[in-house]
Amino acid sequence: MNDNTPKQQRTKCEIFSRSMGFIQRVSNFNVGKFAEFSERKMFTENNGLNTGVRHQDLLKKKQLKAA
């Protein structure tokens, strides 16, 4: 990436995360909470339980048990 934008013209991007039931800035996390946040696994809708390969596997197991 070749970004020649001066630092004065950039806007800091804040990252928010839902933690302990409420949304909070990641920049406000303490050391322990930030370590926990860093270890979290991100997922997409395709990996959710109602779509994708995982859903198909669950349906196959359910059909085998019914048979």
C-alpha positions, 0 to 999 in steps of 0.5 A, spaced: 500 500 500 502 506 497 499 511 502 502 518 501 497 522 506 500 526 511 499 524 518 495 531 520 490 529 515 488 522 517 483 520 522 484 515 527 480 509 527 477 507 533 475 499 534 469 497 539 468 490 542 462 487 546 465 485 552 461 483 558 455 485 555 456 492 553 460 495 547 467 498 549 473 501 546 478 497 545 483 502 546 480 503 553 481 495 555 486 493 560 492 489 559 488 482 561 482 484 557 486 486 551 490 480 551 483 476 551 481 480 545 487 478 541 486 471 542 478 471 540 477 468 533 473 472 528 468 468 524 464 470 518 456 468 516 459 463 512 461 459 518 455 460 522 451 454 525 445 456 520 449 456 513 456 453 510 459 446 511 458 446 519 450 446 518 450 441 512 454 436 517 449 437 522 444 436 518 447 429 515 448 427 522 441 428 524 438 425 518 443 419 520 440 418 527 433 419 524 434 413 519 
